[in-house]
Amino acid sequence: MTLLDATIALLLTAQIHCSDKAIKATAKRCAQRLPRSKRDLMFSIIDSAEPLKLVRYIAENLD
């Protein structure tokens, strides 16, 4: 899995489920599959108080 795959999974989860719990669960699953050097974003989402807002912010600021 690449960081792009994980980001797409998070964006889909936000669009389909719209819940913090679902986004945290997806981030945990993705973090397990990513290389250690790419896990920072997933851990930031897991530790966030409002992961849905964070994922929406990331979606708005994609290049």
Secondary structure, 3 states (H helix, E strand, C coil): CCHHHHHHHHHHHHHHCCCHHHHHHHHHHHHHHCCHHHCHHHHHHHHCCCHHHHHHHHHHCCC
